[in-house]
């Protein structure tokens, strides 16, 4: 039986690691859209402002993510990765999250093209926050307390107020026409896919006694196949439409800014997988919102050009709501319907048998 001091030290260590992981995921998610925006060419001939193929970029991001996971495994274990560690039967559980993430990434650009980046961001993430809460309860058994439900509502409202320049957003979209707007449909569908991807990846990762790096690499390979399929379909459609040159040149328009954007997507997805593995999908929604707050700070400070802007009252009020939501959500929900972690005594027995913990 553990002493109170040992248990307290263990809790403090876990809280410290969780804080570091939360900070990494927040920063990576905040930098990702900034680098993607910098990769735009703003050319009239570019599709949605991008000279490069979006399907190709997403496929390359998945491939880079798998490569980074493989290199990390070699660096941590100091030996060659045993392919036998990858169970093909168990890896099928990551196919669905990979396909959902691929679809969500594609709907992102559709929503931006019809609604604009601002309105798409609000609709997409608000849907994702609420859908994650419902799916976590239905799929994982994460029953939320009243305080946690209120915190999610405050988080959603606070997020909408945190979006930079929301005071200047034009109200020119008819509410009735909005329901049939392709961009709004894509934003809602993409938010649901993002939520489902997080919940099902969390269930798959926590139900398997396997390294999170191997799990992320496996999911990335499935994602590469999914995005590669979308790339083939888009290329075939481009050939049928007569633009053969663009469809066959998959790396057309690639620049250093494009590579930085692809790298940021890969790193953000890796951080996301770590949060799903060691925390939960709902916690990552807080990462998303705090990342939006960080983006707002960067926008108002003018760190990436464009001059400084005055901090609005809605931004301050949104910051207060998000802080209040974080405090309310500090209570833990019930245990998920996945295998519980092994007791310390069982881990000691495995250690005597020569077992080693997974990365």
C-alpha positions as CSV (number, residue, x, y, z in Angstrom):
1,X,0.0,0.0,0.0
2,X,1.4,3.4,-1.0
3,X,2.1,6.0,1.7
4,X,0.3,9.4,1.5
5,X,3.6,11.1,0.7
6,X,4.4,8.7,-2.2
7,X,0.9,9.1,-3.6
8,X,1.1,12.9,-3.3
9,X,4.4,12.9,-5.1
10,X,3.0,10.7,-7.9
11,X,0.0,13.0,-8.3
12,X,2.3,16.0,-8.5
13,X,4.5,14.3,-11.1
14,X,1.5,13.4,-13.2
15,X,0.1,16.9,-13.0
16,X,3.4,18.3,-14.1
17,X,3.6,16.0,-17.1
18,X,0.0,16.8,-18.0
19,X,0.7,20.5,-17.8
20,X,3.7,20.2,-20.1
21,X,1.8,18.0,-22.6
22,X,-1.2,20.5,-22.5
23,X,1.2,23.4,-23.2
24,X,2.9,21.6,-26.1
25,X,-0.5,20.7,-27.7
26,X,-1.7,24.3,-27.2
27,X,1.3,26.0,-28.8
28,X,1.5,23.5,-31.7
29,X,-2.2,24.0,-32.4
30,X,-1.8,27.8,-32.3
31,X,1.2,27.8,-34.7
32,X,-0.4,25.5,-37.2
33,X,-3.0,27.9,-38.7
34,X,-0.5,30.7,-38.7
35,X,1.9,28.7,-40.8
36,X,-0.9,27.5,-43.1
37,X,-2.0,31.1,-43.6
38,X,1.6,32.1,-44.5
39,X,1.7,29.3,-47.1
40,X,-1.1,31.0,-49.1
41,X,-0.1,32.7,-52.3
42,X,-3.1,35.0,-52.6
43,X,-2.9,34.5,-56.3
44,X,-6.1,34.9,-58.4
45,X,-5.3,31.6,-60.2
46,X,-4.8,29.7,-57.0
47,X,-7.5,27.4,-55.7
48,X,-8.8,29.0,-52.4
49,X,-5.5,30.9,-52.2
50,X,-3.2,27.9,-52.3
51,X,-0.9,27.2,-55.2
52,X,-0.2,23.7,-54.1
53,X,-2.6,20.7,-54.0
54,X,-4.3,20.4,-50.7
55,X,-4.8,16.7,-51.0
56,X,-1.1,16.3,-51.7
57,X,-0.1,18.4,-48.7
58,X,-2.4,16.4,-46.4
59,X,-0.9,13.1,-47.7
60,X,2.6,14.4,-47.1
61,X,1.7,15.6,-43.6
62,X,0.6,12.0,-42.7
63,X,3.8,10.6,-44.2
64,X,5.9,13.1,-42.3
65,X,4.1,12.3,-39.1
66,X,4.8,8.5,-39.5
67,X,8.5,9.3,-40.3
68,X,8.8,11.5,-37.2
69,X,7.2,8.7,-35.0
70,X,9.6,6.2,-36.5
71,X,12.7,8.4,-35.8
72,X,11.4,9.1,-32.3
73,X,11.1,5.3,-31.6
74,X,14.6,4.7,-32.7
75,X,16.0,7.6,-30.6
76,X,14.1,6.4,-27.5
77,X,14.7,2.7,-27.7
78,X,18.3,2.9,-29.0
79,X,17.7,-0.1,-31.2
80,X,15.9,-1.1,-34.4
81,X,12.1,-1.1,-34.3
82,X,10.7,-4.6,-34.3
83,X,8.0,-4.9,-36.9
84,X,6.5,-7.7,-34.9
85,X,5.4,-5.0,-32.4
86,X,2.8,-3.8,-34.9
87,X,-0.2,-6.1,-34.6
88,X,-2.1,-5.8,-37.9
89,X,-5.3,-7.0,-36.3
90,X,-5.1,-4.5,-33.5
91,X,-4.1,-1.7,-35.9
92,X,-7.4,-1.9,-37.6
93,X,-8.9,0.1,-34.7
94,X,-7.0,3.1,-36.0
95,X,-8.4,3.0,-39.5
96,X,-11.7,4.7,-38.6
97,X,-10.0,7.6,-36.8
98,X,-7.6,8.1,-39.7
99,X,-10.3,8.2,-42.3
100,X,-12.3,10.6,-40.1
101,X,-9.3,12.9,-39.8
102,X,-8.7,12.9,-43.5
103,X,-12.4,13.8,-44.2
104,X,-12.2,16.6,-41.5
105,X,-9.1,18.1,-43.1
106,X,-10.7,18.2,-46.5
107,X,-14.0,19.8,-45.2
108,X,-11.9,22.5,-43.6
109,X,-10.9,24.0,-46.9
110,X,-14.5,23.7,-48.2
111,X,-15.8,25.6,-45.2
112,X,-13.2,28.3,-45.6
113,X,-14.0,28.8,-49.3
114,X,-17.7,29.4,-48.6
115,X,-17.9,31.0,-45.2
116,X,-14.5,32.5,-44.7
117,X,-11.9,31.5,-42.1
118,X,-13.6,33.4,-39.3
119,X,-17.1,32.0,-39.5
120,X,-15.9,28.6,-40.4
121,X,-13.7,28.5,-37.3
122,X,-16.5,29.4,-35.0
123,X,-19.0,26.9,-36.5
124,X,-16.5,24.1,-36.7
125,X,-15.0,24.2,-33.3
126,X,-18.2,25.0,-31.5
127,X,-19.7,21.8,-33.0
128,X,-16.6,19.9,-32.2
129,X,-16.7,20.8,-28.5
130,X,-20.3,19.7,-28.0
131,X,-20.0,16.6,-30.2
132,X,-16.9,15.5,-28.3
133,X,-18.8,15.7,-25.0
134,X,-21.7,13.7,-26.3
135,X,-19.5,11.0,-27.9
136,X,-17.3,10.7,-24.9
137,X,-20.3,10.0,-22.8
138,X,-21.8,7.5,-25.3
139,X,-18.7,5.7,-26.5
140,X,-16.2,6.0,-23.6
141,X,-18.6,6.3,-20.7
142,X,-17.2,9.6,-19.6
143,X,-20.3,10.8,-17.6
144,X,-20.0,14.5,-17.1
145,X,-21.1,16.3,-13.9
146,X,-23.3,19.3,-14.0
147,X,-20.3,21.6,-13.4
148,X,-18.5,20.0,-16.4
149,X,-21.5,20.4,-18.6
150,X,-21.8,24.1,-17.7
151,X,-18.0,24.4,-18.3
152,X,-18.4,23.1,-21.8
153,X,-21.2,25.6,-22.5
154,X,-19.0,28.4,-21.1
155,X,-16.1,27.1,-23.2
156,X,-18.1,27.2,-26.4
157,X,-19.3,30.7,-25.8
158,X,-15.9,31.9,-24.6
159,X,-14.3,30.5,-27.7
160,X,-16.7,32.4,-30.0
161,X,-15.8,35.6,-28.2
162,X,-12.0,34.8,-28.4
163,X,-11.9,34.7,-32.2
164,X,-10.0,37.8,-33.3
165,X,-12.0,40.5,-35.1
166,X,-15.3,39.0,-34.2
167,X,-16.6,42.5,-33.5
168,X,-16.1,43.3,-37.2
169,X,-17.7,40.2,-38.6
170,X,-20.3,41.1,-41.2
171,X,-23.8,39.8,-40.7
172,X,-24.7,39.3,-44.3
173,X,-25.6,35.6,-44.2
174,X,-29.3,34.8,-44.1
175,X,-29.9,32.4,-41.2
176,X,-32.3,30.3,-43.3
177,X,-29.9,30.2,-46.3
178,X,-27.1,29.3,-43.9
179,X,-28.7,25.9,-43.2
180,X,-28.3,25.0,-46.9
181,X,-24.9,26.7,-47.4
182,X,-22.3,24.1,-48.5
183,X,-19.7,25.7,-46.3
184,X,-21.8,25.6,-43.2
185,X,-22.7,21.9,-43.9
186,X,-19.0,21.2,-44.3
187,X,-18.1,23.0,-41.1
188,X,-20.7,21.0,-39.1
189,X,-19.8,17.7,-40.7
190,X,-16.1,18.4,-40.3
191,X,-16.6,19.3,-36.6
192,X,-18.4,16.0,-36.0
193,X,-15.7,14.1,-37.8
194,X,-13.0,15.8,-35.8
195,X,-14.9,14.9,-32.5
196,X,-15.4,11.3,-33.6
197,X,-11.8,11.0,-34.6
198,X,-10.6,12.1,-31.2
199,X,-13.0,9.9,-29.2
200,X,-12.3,6.7,-31.3
201,X,-8.6,7.3,-31.3
202,X,-8.7,7.7,-27.5
203,X,-10.7,4.4,-27.2
204,X,-8.3,2.5,-29.5
205,X,-5.1,3.9,-27.9
206,X,-6.2,3.3,-24.3
207,X,-7.5,-0.2,-25.0
208,X,-4.1,-1.4,-26.3
209,X,-0.9,-1.9,-24.3
210,X,1.3,-0.4,-27.0
211,X,3.6,2.6,-27.4
212,X,1.8,5.8,-28.3
213,X,4.4,6.4,-31.0
214,X,3.6,3.1,-32.7
215,X,-0.1,3.9,-32.4
216,X,0.4,7.3,-34.0
217,X,2.6,5.9,-36.7
218,X,0.0,3.2,-37.5
219,X,-2.8,5.8,-37.6
220,X,-0.7,8.0,-39.9
221,X,-0.2,5.2,-42.4
222,X,-3.9,4.7,-42.6
223,X,-4.3,8.4,-42.9
224,X,-1.8,8.4,-45.8
225,X,-3.8,5.8,-47.6
226,X,-7.0,7.8,-47.0
227,X,-5.5,11.1,-48.2
228,X,-3.8,9.3,-51.1
229,X,-7.2,7.9,-52.2
230,X,-8.6,11.4,-52.1
231,X,-5.6,12.7,-54.0
232,X,-6.1,10.0,-56.8
233,X,-9.8,10.9,-57.0
234,X,-9.1,14.7,-57.3
235,X,-6.3,14.1,-59.8
236,X,-8.7,11.9,-61.9
237,X,-11.3,14.5,-61.8
238,X,-8.8,17.2,-62.8
239,X,-7.7,15.1,-65.8
240,X,-11.4,14.6,-66.8
241,X,-11.9,18.4,-66.6
242,X,-8.9,19.0,-68.8
243,X,-6.3,20.4,-66.3
244,X,-3.8,17.5,-66.8
245,X,-0.7,19.5,-66.0
246,X,-1.8,20.5,-62.5
247,X,-3.2,17.0,-61.7
248,X,-0.1,15.1,-62.6
249,X,2.3,17.5,-60.9
250,X,1.5,16.7,-57.3
251,X,4.2,19.0,-55.9
252,X,3.4,22.0,-57.9
253,X,3.5,25.2,-55.9
254,X,5.5,23.8,-53.0
255,X,7.6,26.4,-51.2
256,X,9.5,26.6,-47.9
257,X,6.3,28.0,-46.4
258,X,4.4,25.0,-47.7
259,X,6.9,22.6,-46.0
260,X,6.6,24.6,-42.8
261,X,2.8,24.3,-42.9
262,X,3.0,20.5,-43.5
263,X,5.5,20.1,-40.7
264,X,3.2,22.1,-38.3
265,X,0.3,19.9,-39.2
266,X,2.3,16.8,-38.5
267,X,3.6,18.1,-35.1
268,X,0.1,19.3,-34.1
269,X,-1.3,15.9,-34.9
270,X,1.4,14.1,-32.9
271,X,0.7,16.4,-29.9
272,X,-3.0,15.7,-30.3
273,X,-2.4,11.9,-30.2
274,X,-0.4,12.3,-26.9
275,X,-3.3,14.2,-25.3
276,X,-5.8,11.5,-26.4
277,X,-3.5,8.8,-25.0
278,X,-2.6,10.2,-21.6
279,X,-5.5,12.7,-21.0
280,X,-8.8,12.6,-23.1
281,X,-10.5,14.1,-26.1
282,X,-12.4,16.7,-24.0
283,X,-9.1,18.0,-22.6
284,X,-7.9,18.6,-26.1
285,X,-10.9,20.9,-26.7
286,X,-9.4,23.1,-24.0
287,X,-6.1,23.0,-25.9
288,X,-8.0,24.2,-29.1
289,X,-9.6,27.1,-27.2
290,X,-6.4,28.2,-25.5
291,X,-4.7,28.0,-28.9
292,X,-7.4,30.3,-30.2
293,X,-6.6,32.7,-27.3
294,X,-2.9,32.5,-28.2
295,X,-3.8,33.3,-31.8
296,X,-5.8,36.3,-30.7
297,X,-2.9,37.6,-28.6
298,X,-0.6,37.2,-31.6
299,X,-3.1,39.0,-33.8
300,X,-3.5,41.9,-31.4
301,X,0.2,42.2,-30.8
302,X,1.1,42.2,-34.5
303,X,3.9,39.7,-34.0
304,X,3.4,38.3,-37.6
305,X,2.9,41.7,-39.2
306,X,-0.2,43.6,-40.0
307,X,0.3,46.1,-37.2
308,X,-1.1,46.0,-33.7
309,X,-4.9,46.1,-32.9
310,X,-6.8,47.2,-29.9
311,X,-7.9,44.5,-27.5
312,X,-11.7,44.3,-27.7
313,X,-14.1,43.9,-24.8
314,X,-15.4,40.6,-26.3
315,X,-11.9,39.2,-26.3
316,X,-11.4,40.1,-22.6
317,X,-14.9,38.7,-21.7
318,X,-14.1,35.5,-23.7
319,X,-10.9,35.1,-21.8
320,X,-12.8,35.3,-18.5
321,X,-15.3,32.7,-19.6
322,X,-12.6,30.3,-20.8
323,X,-10.8,30.6,-17.5
324,X,-14.0,30.0,-15.6
325,X,-14.7,26.9,-17.8
326,X,-11.3,25.5,-17.0
327,X,-11.9,25.9,-13.3
328,X,-15.3,24.2,-13.5
329,X,-14.0,21.3,-15.5
330,X,-11.2,20.4,-12.9
331,X,-13.4,17.7,-11.3
332,X,-12.8,14.2,-12.9
333,X,-15.5,12.3,-14.8
334,X,-16.2,8.6,-14.3
335,X,-13.8,6.1,-15.6
336,X,-14.1,5.3,-19.3
337,X,-15.2,1.9,-20.6
338,X,-11.7,0.8,-21.4
339,X,-9.3,-1.6,-19.6
340,X,-8.0,0.0,-16.4
341,X,-4.2,0.6,-16.0
342,X,-2.3,-2.1,-14.3
343,X,-1.7,-1.9,-10.6
344,X,1.8,-1.2,-9.3
345,X,2.2,-4.7,-8.0
346,X,1.5,-6.2,-11.4
347,X,4.0,-3.8,-13.0
348,X,6.7,-4.9,-10.5
349,X,6.0,-8.5,-11.4
350,X,6.4,-7.7,-15.1
351,X,9.6,-5.9,-14.2
352,X,11.0,-9.0,-12.5
353,X,10.2,-11.0,-15.6
354,X,12.2,-8.6,-17.8
355,X,9.3,-6.5,-19.1
356,X,9.8,-2.9,-20.0
357,X,7.4,0.0,-20.0
358,X,6.2,1.4,-23.4
359,X,7.1,4.8,-24.6
